[in-house]
Amino acid sequence: MIQAALDGVSAPRVVARACETPATRERLFGSPIHLVAVGKAAPALAVALMSRPGLRVTSALAIGTHPVAHMPASLDFMPAGHPYPDGRSRAAAVAALDRASRAGPDEHLVLLVSGGASALMCEAAEGLTFEDKLAATRAFMLAGADIHQLNALRKHLSRVKGGWLAAACRGVTTTLALSDVVGDDLSVIGSGPGLADPSTWQDVAAALTSLRAWEAMPDAVRARLEAGLAGQVADTPKPGDPRLARAQGFVVGRAADAVEAARAKAHALGYRALVMDERVTGEARRVAPMWLARALSLARSTDGPACVISAGETTVKVTGAGLGGRNLEFALALAEPMRDVPHAVVASVGTDGIDGTSGVAGGWVDAETVDRAAARGLPAITDVLDRNDSYNYFAPLGDAVRTGRTDTNVGDIQILLVNP
């Protein structure tokens, strides 16, 4: 079922869907294209799009974490840092701005944006150092900022995010996005480099206040934010900005597509497949037990083998130096309550195949997980969570979900199977 979910949002699948949709097809197969792909799925998306017959690609750049097979010689690939940007991310941002500025009034800038773009293409706004921006982003992430809060900050400290990349283009700009954010907000995916930004200085300040993260900001960043709040520094390009009059965006792949593919596979395997409408968000270890109660209620509402599927993206407040990720912590927080649920199993996975710092996609638990861990002498779950070391709990048990890099990214998928 996990593999079916990944196949449902593979690069070839989402690109084919975009090229067959009238609104996007009309834009793609018109004027010559300058292509910039950025994100964890960037090279795969670029290869899939460039293979479509009839497309006139003048230049092509992919900014990602790793190359993929069958990249054409005409596709320039730039590796960059993730989850934290590095010097390569700065070079990538400059290169993307250069490609955008090359597009003439009768040409077309096509942006293929996927999760991870915010770190992979990163340059600080005028008056800030790259180190200031990096420190601010890292501190906000560790404070538990969700993707919306994090991207609002990033956009207000950036030269390319929040519509600035599209503002550099004299021609048409089209964003095709593989969404890894709850709600599929195009202005949030990859921090919206090709679209107007509805977030404001006030939104950033409110998020910093709510997470008590003001003092963690570098002095130069606090000064910029205060100047923005006072109207002394221009906000990001907003809806109606004439520089973005010919910019438009489309979501071409989303968590709902992965969930539907998993649901169809569950049905084919003989399960009564049920989908949670609400998206799973919040701190992983806290929301997991509530999710399980809801999932079990749904599963028990039907007869026979049941499968409950959900999607979303949780967060982790990092307090330790261990190896882990939000999916591993989500699954680990269910190990104790699952002891009372025989003949059932839960898995939580990141669709990009790399959960946090773990190198695996996620993990699974059942009624025997805690006893098997105790037999191996593994630490108590509370200690593991405090160290954020969930990988080293699941790996010795053989209960880590290993998909490798998937070349897609639509957030996280959670699956409960119950065989009464």
C-alpha positions in Angstrom: 0.0 0.0 0.0 2.9 2.3 0.8 4.5 1.6 -2.6 1.1 2.2 -4.3 0.9 5.6 -2.6 4.4 6.5 -3.9 3.6 5.3 -7.4 0.5 7.5 -7.4 2.6 10.6 -7.1 5.7 9.6 -9.1 7.3 12.2 -11.3 6.2 10.6 -14.6 2.6 10.3 -13.3 2.2 13.9 -12.1 3.9 15.4 -15.2 1.7 13.3 -17.5 -1.3 14.6 -15.6 -0.2 18.2 -16.0 0.5 17.8 -19.7 -3.0 16.3 -20.2 -4.9 19.0 -18.3 -6.1 21.7 -20.6 -5.2 24.7 -18.4 -1.6 23.6 -18.0 -1.2 22.1 -21.4 -2.1 25.4 -23.1 0.7 27.2 -21.1 3.3 24.5 -21.5 3.1 24.0 -25.2 3.0 27.6 -26.3 6.2 29.7 -26.2 9.8 28.6 -25.6 10.6 27.5 -22.1 13.3 28.3 -19.6 12.9 25.5 -17.1 13.9 25.7 -13.4 13.1 22.7 -11.2 13.9 22.9 -7.5 13.2 20.5 -4.6 13.7 16.9 -3.6 11.9 15.7 -6.8 13.4 18.3 -9.1 15.7 16.2 -11.3 13.0 13.5 -11.8 10.3 16.1 -12.6 12.6 17.9 -15.0 13.5 14.6 -16.8 9.8 13.7 -17.0 8.8 17.1 -18.5 11.7 17.3 -20.9 10.8 13.9 -22.3 7.3 15.2 -23.5 7.2 15.6 -27.3 6.4 19.0 -28.6 7.9 21.0 -25.7 10.4 23.7 -26.7 12.9 23.9 -23.9 15.5 26.7 -24.4 17.4 26.1 -21.1 16.9 23.7 -18.2 18.2 23.7 -14.6 17.4 21.2 -11.8 18.4 22.0 -8.2 18.1 19.0 -5.9 19.6 16.7 -3.4 20.8 14.0 -5.9 20.9 13.3 -9.6 18.6 10.7 -11.2 19.1 8.3 -14.2 18.6 9.4 -17.8 19.2 13.1 -17.3 19.7 14.7 -20.7 22.9 16.6 -21.4 20.8 19.7 -21.9 19.7 19.6 -18.2 22.1 21.4 -15.9 22.0 19.8 -12.4 23.1 21.7 -9.3 23.2 19.8 -5.9 22.5 21.8 -2.8 22.0 21.5 0.9 19.0 20.0 2.7 17.4 20.3 5.3 19.7 23.2 6.0 20.9 25.4 3.1 24.6 25.7 2.3 26.9 27.5 -0.1 25.6 25.4 -2.9 22.1 26.6 -2.1 23.3 30.2 -2.5 24.8 29.4 -5.9 21.6 27.7 -6.9 19.6 30.8 -6.0 21.8 33.0 -8.1 21.6 30.6 -11.0 17.8 30.5 -10.8 17.6 34.3 -10.8 19.8 34.3 -13.9 17.6 31.8 -15.7 14.5 33.8 -14.8 16.0 37.1 -16.0 16.9 35.4 -19.3 13.2 34.8 -20.2 12.2 37.5 -22.7 8.7 39.0 -22.9 7.6 36.4 -25.4 9.2 33.5 -23.5 8.1 31.3 -20.6 9.6 30.5 -17.2 8.4 27.2 -16.0 9.1 26.4 -12.3 8.8 22.7 -11.1 8.6 23.1 -7.4 8.6 20.3 -4.8 9.3 19.9 -1.1 12.7 20.9 0.1 13.0 23.8 -2.4 13.2 26.3 0.5 16.5 25.0 1.6 17.9 24.0 -1.8 17.5 27.4 -3.3 18.4 30.0 -0.7 20.0 33.5 -0.7 19.6 36.2 1.9 17.8 39.5 1.3 19.8 42.6 1.0 21.3 43.7 4.3 21.5 40.2 5.7 24.3 37.7 5.6 23.6 34.1 4.6 24.6 33.0 8.1 22.0 35.3 9.6 19.3 33.7 7.5 20.5 30.2 8.1 20.7 30.8 11.9 17.2 32.3 12.0 15.7 29.4 10.0 17.4 26.7 12.1 16.3 28.3 15.3 12.7 28.7 14.2 12.7 25.0 13.0 14.0 23.8 16.3 11.4 25.8 18.1 8.7 23.7 16.4 7.5 26.1 13.6 5.2 24.4 11.2 5.7 24.7 7.4 3.5 27.8 7.1 5.2 29.7 9.9 8.7 28.6 8.7 8.0 29.6 5.1 6.6 33.0 6.1 9.9 33.7 7.8 12.0 32.4 4.9 10.1 34.5 2.4 10.7 37.7 4.3 14.5 37.0 4.6 15.0 35.9 0.9 16.0 37.2 -2.5 14.1 34.4 -4.4 11.2 33.2 -2.2 7.8 34.7 -1.9 7.4 35.7 -5.5 10.8 37.3 -6.0 12.0 34.8 -8.6 8.9 35.4 -10.7 9.4 39.2 -10.3 12.8 38.7 -12.1 11.0 37.3 -15.2 9.8 39.5 -18.0 7.8 36.7 -19.6 5.1 34.3 -18.5 5.8 32.3 -15.3 4.1 29.0 -14.6 4.6 27.1 -11.4 3.8 23.4 -11.4 4.0 22.2 -7.8 4.2 18.8 -6.1 2.6 19.7 -2.8 4.1 18.6 0.5 2.0 21.0 2.6 -1.3 20.6 4.3 -3.9 22.5 2.3 -1.8 22.5 -0.9 -1.3 26.3 -0.7 0.9 27.2 -3.7 2.3 30.2 -1.9 3.7 27.9 0.8 5.1 25.0 -1.4 8.8 25.7 -1.7 8.1 29.1 -0.2 6.4 30.2 -3.4 9.2 31.6 -5.5 6.9 32.0 -8.6 3.8 33.4 -7.0 2.5 36.4 -5.0 2.9 36.1 -1.2 -0.1 36.7 1.0 2.0 36.4 4.2 3.1 39.7 5.9 5.6 41.0 8.3 2.8 40.8 11.0 2.3 37.1 10.3 6.0 36.4 10.9 6.1 38.5 14.1 3.0 36.6 15.4 4.6 33.2 14.7 7.8 34.2 16.5 5.8 35.5 19.4 3.7 32.3 19.7 6.7 30.1 19.7 8.8 32.4 21.9 11.5 32.5 19.3 12.2 36.2 19.0 15.3 36.0 21.2 16.7 33.1 19.1 16.8 35.4 16.1 20.1 37.0 15.1 20.4 40.7 15.8 20.3 41.6 12.0 17.2 39.5 11.5 15.4 41.1 14.4 16.3 44.5 13.0 15.0 43.6 9.6 11.7 42.3 11.0 11.3 45.4 13.1 12.0 47.6 10.1 9.4 45.7 8.1 6.8 46.0 10.8 7.5 49.8 10.8 7.0 50.0 7.1 10.7 50.8 6.4 11.4 47.6 4.4 9.1 46.6 1.5 7.0 43.5 2.0 7.1 40.6 -0.5 5.2 40.9 -3.8 1.5 40.7 -3.1 -1.5 39.6 -5.2 -2.1 42.3 -7.8 1.6 43.2 -8.1 2.1 44.1 -11.8 5.5 42.2 -11.8 3.5 39.0 -11.3 0.6 39.8 -13.6 1.5 36.9 -15.9 2.4 34.4 -13.1 0.1 31.4 -12.4 0.5 28.2 -10.5 -1.0 24.7 -10.5 -0.7 21.8 -8.0 0.0 18.7 -10.1 0.5 16.2 -7.3 -0.7 16.1 -3.7 -1.2 13.9 -0.7 -4.8 13.1 -1.8 -3.4 11.4 -4.9 -1.1 9.2 -2.8 -4.0 8.4 -0.4 -6.3 7.4 -3.2 -3.7 5.1 -4.8 -3.1 3.4 -1.4 -6.9 3.1 -0.9 -7.3 1.4 -4.3 -4.5 -1.1 -3.4 -6.0 -1.8 0.0 -9.4 -2.5 -1.6 -7.7 -4.8 -4.2 -6.1 -6.7 -1.3 -9.4 -7.4 0.4 -9.5 -4.6 3.0 -12.4 -2.2 3.6 -10.5 1.0 3.0 -11.4 4.1 5.0 -9.8 7.5 4.5 -9.6 10.1 7.3 -10.7 13.5 5.9 -8.8 15.6 8.5 -5.1 16.1 7.9 -2.6 15.0 10.6 -0.7 18.0 12.0 0.9 19.0 15.2 3.7 17.7 17.3 4.2 14.0 16.3 4.4 12.4 19.7 1.4 14.3 21.0 -1.1 13.9 18.1 -0.2 10.2 17.5 -2.4 8.8 20.3 -5.3 10.9 19.3 -4.9 9.8 15.7 -4.9 6.1 16.8 -8.1 6.5 18.8 -9.8 8.1 15.7 -8.4 5.5 13.3 -9.5 2.6 15.5 -13.0 4.0 15.8 -13.2 4.1 12.0 -11.8 0.6 11.6 -14.3 -0.8 14.2 -17.2 0.8 12.4 -17.0 -1.8 9.7 -16.9 -5.6 9.5 -13.9 -7.7 8.4 -10.3 -6.5 7.7 -10.1 -2.7 7.7 -7.5 -0.3 6.5 -7.5 3.4 7.6 -5.4 5.8 5.6 -4.5 9.4 6.4 -2.0 12.1 5.3 -0.5 15.2 6.7 2.7 16.5 8.1 3.6 16.7 11.8 6.5 18.4 13.5 9.2 17.5 16.0 10.6 19.8 18.7 14.2 18.7 18.8 15.7 18.4 22.3 18.3 15.7 21.7 21.0 14.8 19.3 19.8 11.4 18.1 18.7 10.1 14.7 15.0 10.3 13.9 12.2 12.1 12.2 8.6 13.0 12.6 7.3 9.7 11.1 9.5 7.6 13.4 8.4 9.6 16.4 4.8 9.3 15.4 5.0 5.6 15.2 7.1 5.3 18.4 4.5 7.3 20.3 2.0 4.5 19.3 4.0 1.6 20.6 2.6 1.6 24.1 -1.1 2.1 23.1 -0.8 -0.5 20.4 -0.1 -3.2 23.0 -3.8 -3.3 23.6 -4.6 -3.7 19.9 -4.0 -7.3 18.7 -4.0 -8.3 15.1 -3.2 -4.7 13.9 -0.3 -2.7 12.6 0.4 1.0 12.1 2.9 2.5 9.7 3.9 6.2 9.2 6.1 7.1 6.3 7.5 10.2 4.6 6.7 10.0 0.9 10.2 11.4 0.0 11.7 8.3 1.6 13.9 10.2 4.0 12.4 10.9 7.5 14.3 13.7 9.2 17.9 12.7 10.0 17.2 9.0 10.0 17.8 8.0 6.4 14.7 5.8 6.3 11.1 6.6 5.4 9.5 5.9 8.7 8.5 2.9 10.9 5.8 0.5 11.9 4.5 -0.8 15.3 2.2 -3.5 16.4 1.1 -5.1 19.7 4.4 -6.9 20.2 6.8 -3.9 19.5 7.4 -3.0 23.1 8.0 -6.6 24.2 10.4 -7.2 21.4 12.3 -4.0 22.2 12.5 -5.0 25.9 13.9 -8.4 25.0 16.7 -6.7 23.0 17.5 -4.4 25.9 16.4 -1.2 24.1 15.8 2.0 26.3 12.4 3.1 27.5 10.3 4.9 24.9 10.2 8.1 26.9 14.1 8.2 27.0 14.2 7.6 23.2 11.8 10.4 22.5 13.7 12.8 24.8 16.9 12.1 22.8 15.0 12.2 19.4 16.7 8.9 18.7 13.7 6.9 17.3 15.8 5.4 14.4 17.9 3.5 16.9 14.8 2.0 18.4 13.3 0.8 15.2 16.4 -0.2 13.3 17.5 -3.1 15.7 13.9 -4.4 15.5 13.9 -4.4 11.7 10.8 -2.2 11.9 12.1 0.8 10.0 10.4 1.3 6.6 13.1 1.6 4.0 12.1 2.8 0.5 15.2 4.7 -0.4 14.9 8.1 -2.1 11.6 8.1 -4.0 12.0 11.2 -6.2 8.6 12.5 -5.0 7.3 14.3 -2.0 3.8 15.0 -0.9 4.2 14.9 2.9 3.4 11.9 5.1 1.1 8.9 4.9 -0.2 6.9 7.9 -1.8 3.5 7.5 -3.6 1.3 10.1 -4.4 -2.3 9.3 -6.8 -4.2 11.5 -7.6 -7.9 11.0 -10.3 -8.9 13.6 
